[in-house]
Amino acid sequence: IKKMSEKNQLSKSEHLKLSKFCKKFNIFYACTAFDLNSLKFLDKKLKVPFFKIPSGEVTSLDMIDYISKQKKPIIFSTGMSNFKEIKKVKSKLEKFNKNKITILHCISQYPAQIKNVNLNIIDELKRKFKCDIGYSDHTTDEETCISAVAKGATIIEKHVTLSKKMNGPDHKISSTIKEFKILVEKIRKVEKLLGKNKKKFSKEE
């Protein structure tokens, strides 16, 4: 796994180039770190607008401690973490600052099978942790993300690729640019369909 990740990772100079490119088009550049030095680089040099903690790093206490002392929004993916572990991490993240935290429901399977997705857990995460809940998708079905939005997910994380035939671990489960555009359009439609939790009558009615 280490050799595979090293082979596919970007250099710091490449991250800087991408960050500058995004700024030209008024796009936030964000990235996930898997070690403390990389995290500091993203924070101090690239000035990422928020911190994203991947599922595999929720027990990396050095990173959790660093993030807790900064004043930026935090997103953390839960993967195979149980409620007790999630509570512990959230508590550590809130130790120094009351930063906005969003917890992502996530299935650590590539691709994730529909029978394992369990989107109803979004309701329980909201109830238990009293914060925004999002969804990190590893399925190959667009209905999963759309359903998550209908369940109240405030963030959708979806892998995107230029081609599903490219080398690397994630390309086969990723959306193409065209598929991603369609997915975003459908999510925006679902958001309109959901409306607000108030009974109201339209002029058309």
JOSULHU-V215978 format. One line per field, one symbol per residue. psi: psi as a letter, one per 20 degrees, with the letter a starting at -180 (. if undefined). A space follows every 10 residues. Layout:
psi: ???
//
This chain:
psi: gggghhhiqq rhhhggghgh gghhjlpppq qpqjrgghgh ghgggilqir pporgijijn hggggghhir mqqpppphdj prhggggggg ghhjghqmqp pppppppmpo qpqgiigmii hgghggghil rqpapopjrj phhggghggh ijpipppppq qhpiiqqrhi hhjqqrgghg ggggghghgh hghhbrlqor prhh.
//
